[in-house]
Amino acid sequence: MYYSETKVIMGGLAHVPILIFIVNFIKGKFESMLSKVVVVKTEKPKVKVVEFKVEEVKAEELNASEVKEEAE
């Protein structure tokens, strides 16, 4: 037996609230499980501050490296 297009659409629309309820129920279960498991640490991360050393590059070394790059 075939259903008219109107009956199919009405049946689909009638099931939308049921699907929304199921999705929200599952979402609520996961949120309640996660709220029990997740522990937020308020400690500041340990970061080591490092200074960098600036070296002077001679013009001869700079020209030699440029020549090597052009040769490749």
Contacts in CASP RR format, 6 or more apart in sequence:
PFRMAT RR
TARGET T0000
AUTHOR 0000-0000-0000
METHOD contacts of the structure
MODEL  1
MYYSETKVIMGGLAHVPILIFIVNFIKGKFESMLSKVVVVKTEKPKVKVV
EFKVEEVKAEELNASEVKEEAE
END
